[in-house]
């Protein structure tokens, strides 16, 4: 696996984890 591909996947996982962490707070506020 190329380093660039690994970096893209890692960034995507980090963004996904942040989004999943924000979902409960958004539901609680509504």
PDB file as gemmi writes it, atoms N, CA and C in Angstrom:
CRYST1    1.000    1.000    1.000  90.00  90.00  90.00 P 1                      
ATOM      1  N   UNK A   1       0.855  -1.206   0.000  1.00  0.00           N  
ATOM      2  CA  UNK A   1       0.000   0.000   0.000  1.00  0.00           C  
ATOM      3  C   UNK A   1       0.891   1.256   0.000  1.00  0.00           C  
ATOM      4  N   UNK A   2       0.521   2.196  -0.869  1.00  0.00           N  
ATOM      5  CA  UNK A   2       1.312   3.421  -0.941  1.00  0.00           C  
ATOM      6  C   UNK A   2       1.051   4.307   0.269  1.00  0.00           C  
ATOM      7  N   UNK A   3       2.042   5.133   0.604  1.00  0.00           N  
ATOM      8  CA  UNK A   3       1.919   6.008   1.768  1.00  0.00           C  
ATOM      9  C   UNK A   3       0.788   7.010   1.573  1.00  0.00           C  
ATOM     10  N   UNK A   4       0.628   7.506   0.334  1.00  0.00           N  
ATOM     11  CA  UNK A   4      -0.428   8.479   0.064  1.00  0.00           C  
ATOM     12  C   UNK A   4      -1.801   7.864   0.311  1.00  0.00           C  
ATOM     13  N   UNK A   5      -1.974   6.620  -0.148  1.00  0.00           N  
ATOM     14  CA  UNK A   5      -3.258   5.933   0.048  1.00  0.00           C  
ATOM     15  C   UNK A   5      -3.537   5.746   1.532  1.00  0.00           C  
ATOM     16  N   UNK A   6      -2.499   5.352   2.293  1.00  0.00           N  
ATOM     17  CA  UNK A   6      -2.664   5.155   3.732  1.00  0.00           C  
ATOM     18  C   UNK A   6      -3.030   6.462   4.423  1.00  0.00           C  
ATOM     19  N   UNK A   7      -2.413   7.556   3.987  1.00  0.00           N  
ATOM     20  CA  UNK A   7      -2.695   8.866   4.593  1.00  0.00           C  
ATOM     21  C   UNK A   7      -4.135   9.289   4.326  1.00  0.00           C  
ATOM     22  N   UNK A   8      -4.607   9.031   3.096  1.00  0.00           N  
ATOM     23  CA  UNK A   8      -5.982   9.396   2.746  1.00  0.00           C  
ATOM     24  C   UNK A   8      -6.971   8.592   3.583  1.00  0.00           C  
ATOM     25  N   UNK A   9      -6.708   7.294   3.713  1.00  0.00           N  
ATOM     26  CA  UNK A   9      -7.592   6.433   4.511  1.00  0.00           C  
ATOM     27  C   UNK A   9      -7.590   6.868   5.971  1.00  0.00           C  
ATOM     28  N   UNK A  10      -6.419   7.202   6.497  1.00  0.00           N  
ATOM     29  CA  UNK A  10      -6.316   7.626   7.893  1.00  0.00           C  
ATOM     30  C   UNK A  10      -7.090   8.919   8.111  1.00  0.00           C  
ATOM     31  N   UNK A  11      -6.959   9.861   7.183  1.00  0.00           N  
ATOM     32  CA  UNK A  11      -7.670  11.131   7.299  1.00  0.00           C  
ATOM     33  C   UNK A  11      -9.178  10.900   7.230  1.00  0.00           C  
ATOM     34  N   UNK A  12      -9.609   9.990   6.386  1.00  0.00           N  
ATOM     35  CA  UNK A  12     -11.034   9.693   6.252  1.00  0.00           C  
ATOM     36  C   UNK A  12     -11.572   9.080   7.545  1.00  0.00           C  
ATOM     37  N   UNK A  13     -10.799   8.184   8.158  1.00  0.00           N  
ATOM     38  CA  UNK A  13     -11.223   7.561   9.411  1.00  0.00           C  
ATOM     39  C   UNK A  13     -11.315   8.598  10.529  1.00  0.00           C  
ATOM     40  N   UNK A  14     -10.376   9.526  10.561  1.00  0.00           N  
ATOM     41  CA  UNK A  14     -10.399  10.568  11.590  1.00  0.00           C  
ATOM     42  C   UNK A  14     -11.621  11.468  11.403  1.00  0.00           C  
ATOM     43  N   UNK A  15     -11.916  11.831  10.156  1.00  0.00           N  
ATOM     44  CA  UNK A  15     -13.071  12.675   9.875  1.00  0.00           C  
ATOM     45  C   UNK A  15     -14.365  11.939  10.229  1.00  0.00           C  
ATOM     46  N   UNK A  16     -14.407  10.651   9.939  1.00  0.00           N  
ATOM     47  CA  UNK A  16     -15.593   9.857  10.250  1.00  0.00           C  
ATOM     48  C   UNK A  16     -15.803   9.752  11.750  1.00  0.00           C  
ATOM     49  N   UNK A  17     -14.734   9.541  12.486  1.00  0.00           N  
ATOM     50  CA  UNK A  17     -14.833   9.420  13.945  1.00  0.00           C  
ATOM     51  C   UNK A  17     -15.310  10.735  14.563  1.00  0.00           C  
ATOM     52  N   UNK A  18     -14.839  11.854  14.008  1.00  0.00           N  
ATOM     53  CA  UNK A  18     -15.272  13.163  14.516  1.00  0.00           C  
ATOM     54  C   UNK A  18     -16.751  13.368  14.215  1.00  0.00           C  
ATOM     55  N   UNK A  19     -17.177  12.976  13.025  1.00  0.00           N  
ATOM     56  CA  UNK A  19     -18.583  13.128  12.638  1.00  0.00           C  
ATOM     57  C   UNK A  19     -19.469  12.270  13.541  1.00  0.00           C  
ATOM     58  N   UNK A  20     -19.051  11.036  13.806  1.00  0.00           N  
ATOM     59  CA  UNK A  20     -19.830  10.151  14.666  1.00  0.00           C  
ATOM     60  C   UNK A  20     -19.890  10.696  16.094  1.00  0.00           C  
ATOM     61  N   UNK A  21     -18.836  11.371  16.512  1.00  0.00           N  
ATOM     62  CA  UNK A  21     -18.796  11.945  17.861  1.00  0.00           C  
ATOM     63  C   UNK A  21     -19.734  13.148  17.958  1.00  0.00           C  
ATOM     64  N   UNK A  22     -19.956  13.836  16.833  1.00  0.00           N  
ATOM     65  CA  UNK A  22     -20.810  15.031  16.846  1.00  0.00           C  
ATOM     66  C   UNK A  22     -22.297  14.670  16.750  1.00  0.00           C  
ATOM     67  N   UNK A  23     -22.608  13.525  16.157  1.00  0.00           N  
ATOM     68  CA  UNK A  23     -24.007  13.148  15.951  1.00  0.00           C  
ATOM     69  C   UNK A  23     -24.821  13.106  17.257  1.00  0.00           C  
ATOM     70  N   UNK A  24     -24.360  12.454  18.321  1.00  0.00           N  
ATOM     71  CA  UNK A  24     -25.138  12.402  19.565  1.00  0.00           C  
ATOM     72  C   UNK A  24     -25.406  13.783  20.143  1.00  0.00           C  
ATOM     73  N   UNK A  25     -24.453  14.676  20.085  1.00  0.00           N  
ATOM     74  CA  UNK A  25     -24.624  16.019  20.642  1.00  0.00           C  
ATOM     75  C   UNK A  25     -25.659  16.790  19.826  1.00  0.00           C  
ATOM     76  N   UNK A  26     -25.660  16.579  18.523  1.00  0.00           N  
ATOM     77  CA  UNK A  26     -26.642  17.262  17.671  1.00  0.00           C  
ATOM     78  C   UNK A  26     -28.048  16.750  17.980  1.00  0.00           C  
ATOM     79  N   UNK A  27     -28.171  15.465  18.246  1.00  0.00           N  
ATOM     80  CA  UNK A  27     -29.477  14.893  18.560  1.00  0.00           C  
ATOM     81  C   UNK A  27     -29.963  15.374  19.931  1.00  0.00           C  
ATOM     82  N   UNK A  28     -29.034  15.533  20.869  1.00  0.00           N  
ATOM     83  CA  UNK A  28     -29.404  15.975  22.213  1.00  0.00           C  
ATOM     84  C   UNK A  28     -29.879  17.423  22.199  1.00  0.00           C  
ATOM     85  N   UNK A  29     -29.273  18.251  21.342  1.00  0.00           N  
ATOM     86  CA  UNK A  29     -29.623  19.668  21.302  1.00  0.00           C  
ATOM     87  C   UNK A  29     -30.995  19.890  20.674  1.00  0.00           C  
ATOM     88  N   UNK A  30     -31.406  18.985  19.775  1.00  0.00           N  
ATOM     89  CA  UNK A  30     -32.679  19.172  19.086  1.00  0.00           C  
ATOM     90  C   UNK A  30     -33.851  18.754  19.966  1.00  0.00           C  
TER      91      UNK A  30                                                      
END                                                                             
